[in-house]
Structures are given as structure tokens and as C-alpha cells.
Amino acid sequence: MIEIHNVQKSFNGNQVLKGITCTFETGKCNLLLGGSGTGKSVLLQCIVGLMQPDIGSITYDGSVFTNNKVQIRQEIRRKIGMLFQGSALFDSMTVYENIEFPLKMLTPEMTREERRDRVEFCLKRVGLENAGNKMPAEISGGMKKRVGIARAIAPNCTYLFCDEPNSGLDPLTSLKIDELIHEITHEYNITTAIITHDMNSVIEIGDHIIFLHKGQKLWDGTKEEILNAQVPELKEFIFSSSLVRAAKKVDDESEGGLAAITEGESTSA
Ligand SMILES: Nc1ncnc2c1ncn2[C@@H]1O[C@H](COP(=O)(O)OP(=O)(O)OP(=O)(O)O)[C@@H](O)[C@H]1O
């Protein structure tokens, strides 16, 4: 579990994070939801140590991360896997080499054969067992995300951070990437945090959702609870989604629209 307590961050007098307190639960997809400019990326950067909060604390499974000794921060960092928005693969390396890269960096004690077994396992787990020799330029956006996921989990990460994993993908590919992240999270009991403003993802994989608005946490709960949340800013955000509006229309006209979605029946599409 990652515990975030009263995290504040300002830039030149502009307070971007106004005292965020929340938890990312173990073995769950924790979604950081909110509109543009609400501070999701800044919060994520503070959590992984790319940025220092002005005030507040971040604790990983009981180990304090903020302002702790370099060695302890490095130990925590080694357990973090990142899936970047644009996948951020190394263009000059093959898919195999991209996935092997963090193993070489983080686990120098592994033999070449052990690395090969791990890379092949991860490639298989993300459904790319035949793509190891391809270059990033030769594969689709969805495949690149899969490689990014394989690279993130290769060193057996305990924590997985995904920055808008669906950006640039068509709806069906987005759904498959969401499902893959969700499966891996539950299978390996990873604490996963996902930045998103996609209501589809909320409905598909939102085990725990944290809604940010103007640098504040206004609500958190599950995907089953979110449609009944009585927070005006959250309601406005939810019903700005055309998917939810369409489902509500069905709900109003008959039975089962929104309920059907929250029960996951939309995945059959
Ligand atoms: N390094 C920085 N220096 C100054 N201001 C920054 C910096 N990083 C972020 N900001 C500001 O912080 C605010 C929140 O930005 P952030 O990127 O966290 O939003 P977001 O919720 O992730 O938005 P989006 O969904 O559009 O990516 C913005 O006003 C942004 O301009």
C-alpha cells in the first residue's frame, strides 16, 4: 500500500497540490482521475521521486520515501515499474533488448540465461512471444504499450505506475491494454496507480478511484460507487463523458443502462 499524506506542491506561488491525502491499495488498480491541469502528473512525479513535495509524506508499505536516506529511496525505486504515456521505448533497441534493459541495470547479478528466461516470460505474458526481434518502429501503438508493460514488470515490480496508458489508442486496443494491466495487477498483487481521464477505464478497471479537482482530492471510492457520488465537480466530470451520457439515456428510457455498464456487460463489445 502507498500512503500519501498532506502532499502540497507549488510553482512560483501557484499551489498545484493543496494537501492531498489518499492511499493506493495493494493488488488493485488505483485510478487517479481528473480533468486537465488538476495536478495528476505532479502528484505522480512526487510519488515516484521525480519531484520533491514542499510538504507532506509518502510511504511505501511502511517505508517512508519522502526525505529519507538515499539508500532507502533507491531500494523503493528499484521496486517501481513505470509505463510512460508514449511508451518511451528505446528506438535503437529490439523489443527483446528493451525488456532486458532494466534487468541489466537493476539486477546485475542475473546471468544472461536468467535474463533471457525472464524476458521470454514477460513477452509471453503480454502476448508478444514472437515480437522479440522487432524494432519499435515496426510495431503498432498497442504493441508498444505491451512492450512498455513487459519492461515495467520485468524486474518483478511491487508498484506499477501508468501515465495515461490509453493515450493514442483506439477503443478496442485501449480496452485490451486496460484488461492486461488489471490482470497483471491482480495476478502478481502489484500496487498499481494509473493516471487517466478516461471514463471507459474507470468502468472497466477502477478498483479504487481517486478524483482530483484543482489540486484537491474531492472523492475516492470504487467503480460501483462512482456513479452515485454526490460531489458536483465529479458528477460534472462523469457526465461530460459521451459513453456515460449515452448509458444514462438508455437507463432513463428502459432498465439497466448504467447498471449494466457497472456490472461489466459493456466489455462484450
Ligand atoms: N515543472 C512545472 N513548473 C511549473 N508549473 C508546473 C510544472 N509542472 C506542472 N505544472 C503546473 O501544474 C498544474 C498541474 O499540471 P499537471 O501536469 O499535474 O496536470 P494533469 O492533471 O496531469 O493534467 P493533464 O491531464 O492535462 O496531463 C498545471 O497548471 C501545470 O502547468
PDBQT file of the ligand as one rigid body, heavy atoms in Angstrom, charges set to zero:
ROOT
HETATM    1  N1  LIG A 301       7.532  21.925 -13.586  1.00  0.00    +0.000 N 
HETATM    2  C1  LIG A 301       6.492  22.730 -13.507  1.00  0.00    +0.000 A 
HETATM    3  N2  LIG A 301       6.653  24.075 -13.353  1.00  0.00    +0.000 NA
HETATM    4  C2  LIG A 301       5.601  24.907 -13.249  1.00  0.00    +0.000 A 
HETATM    5  N3  LIG A 301       4.316  24.515 -13.298  1.00  0.00    +0.000 NA
HETATM    6  C3  LIG A 301       4.078  23.196 -13.465  1.00  0.00    +0.000 A 
HETATM    7  C4  LIG A 301       5.141  22.246 -13.577  1.00  0.00    +0.000 A 
HETATM    8  N4  LIG A 301       4.598  21.016 -13.732  1.00  0.00    +0.000 NA
HETATM    9  C5  LIG A 301       3.263  21.191 -13.721  1.00  0.00    +0.000 A 
HETATM   10  N5  LIG A 301       2.947  22.487 -13.573  1.00  0.00    +0.000 N 
HETATM   11  C6  LIG A 301       1.604  23.053 -13.499  1.00  0.00    +0.000 C 
HETATM   12  O1  LIG A 301       0.865  22.289 -12.577  1.00  0.00    +0.000 OA
HETATM   13  C7  LIG A 301      -0.505  22.193 -12.973  1.00  0.00    +0.000 C 
HETATM   14  C8  LIG A 301      -0.942  20.765 -12.958  1.00  0.00    +0.000 C 
HETATM   15  O2  LIG A 301      -0.260  20.076 -14.003  1.00  0.00    +0.000 OA
HETATM   16  P1  LIG A 301      -0.355  18.509 -14.206  1.00  0.00    +0.000 P 
HETATM   17  O3  LIG A 301       0.519  18.190 -15.383  1.00  0.00    +0.000 OA
HETATM   18  O4  LIG A 301      -0.071  17.805 -12.954  1.00  0.00    +0.000 OA
HETATM   19  O5  LIG A 301      -1.879  18.312 -14.604  1.00  0.00    +0.000 OA
HETATM   20  P2  LIG A 301      -2.627  16.991 -15.028  1.00  0.00    +0.000 P 
HETATM   21  O6  LIG A 301      -3.770  16.824 -14.105  1.00  0.00    +0.000 OA
HETATM   22  O7  LIG A 301      -1.662  15.858 -15.115  1.00  0.00    +0.000 OA
HETATM   23  O8  LIG A 301      -3.158  17.398 -16.479  1.00  0.00    +0.000 OA
HETATM   24  P3  LIG A 301      -3.256  16.545 -17.848  1.00  0.00    +0.000 P 
HETATM   25  O9  LIG A 301      -4.357  15.559 -17.649  1.00  0.00    +0.000 OA
HETATM   26  O10 LIG A 301      -3.601  17.568 -18.860  1.00  0.00    +0.000 OA
HETATM   27  O11 LIG A 301      -1.918  15.904 -18.093  1.00  0.00    +0.000 OA
HETATM   28  C9  LIG A 301      -0.588  22.854 -14.346  1.00  0.00    +0.000 C 
HETATM   29  O12 LIG A 301      -1.102  24.152 -14.193  1.00  0.00    +0.000 OA
HETATM   30  C10 LIG A 301       0.836  22.903 -14.804  1.00  0.00    +0.000 C 
HETATM   31  O13 LIG A 301       1.084  23.991 -15.655  1.00  0.00    +0.000 OA
ENDROOT
TORSDOF 0
